[in-house]
Amino acid sequence: MNPKMSVENNKRKAEDINEIEISSNPIDEAVQLYITHVIKDFKNNEPRFLNGVINYCNDYMISRDNENSKKQKTDEKDTPDSKEYKYFGALCAVYALALSKLSYFINKSDENEDDEGEIDYEKMFKDILDVYNNSLEFIELGLKNVEDEQNLNYKLLKFVESFITLQKIANYFLGKEMVSYYEFEEHVKSEISSEEILESFTKSWKSVKELLKDIISIAQSKDAEEQSINEFITVIIPDLLQTLNVIFDSNETLGTETKEKLLDEGIDETFEFEIIKELPKSHPLSKLHSKIISKYPEYVADLRGMLISCNELLEEIAEELPEKVAEEDENVEDGIENLTKESLLPLRIETLRTIGDYHLKELDNKDTEDKQMESLLKQNGIYMSKLYQLSESPDDWVIYSESLIQLSALNEDNKKVADKLLKKALKLLQKANRVSNGKYDSFIESLQEDLE
């Protein structure tokens, strides 16, 4: 299925559909379809349920327009308190994000292959850009119907707007550059403003930082009427933070490694020069790249804090969810799924892994003070313990064992505590090794020598 064509096909005319009851609350079904997309679509490599979200939202929009036209003819007025209007902004946010997510499936489309069966990257990235531009139109539509900036609809729309913009940076601009045999052509460079990319990132980053606490508070609401919105927020926050992770990590892959020039001719040849990454000033990503490099420690600390807040939300929500979908659930036959502990688990595991990565990034920072390093190592041990408890992957068990080894180094003056931590790490490694065909033999041997 061609995602771009899917967007066009979703814009059906009123006479082609069975009208939805305008008095219904559409956010419930739209979110349930979106959650099913999160659970199933990427496993199956097809946007089946994503298209379901888009079809449903589009049908509702047509039905709503028809209802409004009827009211205008009879001089009736739509009221802000009417149920179909109350969460219209939230519905637009779900619709817009679903449209933007089609970009992930465009590279799997046969429509983006040339006559020789090779991927036509220029067409592919054009289609991706069209998807993002189309999705942002529905953010604008939602914002036109919300005046109060403290309103749930407004905050969710602005949060999703930032998410879509960050996706555009990660998947269109950075993605375009990272395809090894496709680089920015000269005409593309002239069309893309380096300042515009930086401004888009800076604005979206600021918005996410300002809104995240409020968005998490909305997700923690016990209002039964807003349960679907709460669940939608629960699954999109970790997704957004992973997108930021991709952008921040781009500083390690973009640019050319250059040795910093030192003007002292007497420096010994064995002197360790500082390696920096550079992009030509004419490159569309140069200003964004420079900003990430210059503020990287700050970004790392901030994103680590956001990931921890996200993990706390996921833990809280998981406590209230059923273990699995009940077999008697009427939607099971249609493939529709509700959020459960089981379906939320992959998001929790990936969030904890990334928390571990960002602890290590801070520990690697040469400006991190000793006291702060001790605190970071202890925190990392706690979160990697949570990862171990949730994950069945031997690689995650090894990650936890490594955090214990790091903690043992903090207790060099207390051999009893240090050895206890090392022995626990050794047991974890041996457990992982048994199911990994001896993958960690050398690691285990080295650790055993330390314990002798």
Helices and strands as residue ranges (DSSP letters): H 3-10, G 14-16, H 26-36, I 37-41, H 42-44, H 48-73, H 83-86, H 88-101, H 103-106, G 110-112, H 121-144, H 152-167, I 168-174, H 175-178, H 186-191, H 194-219, G 224-226, H 227-249, G 250-252, E 256-259, E 275-278, H 286-294, H 296-320, G 332-334, H 341-364, H 370-390, H 394-409, H 415-434, H 441-451
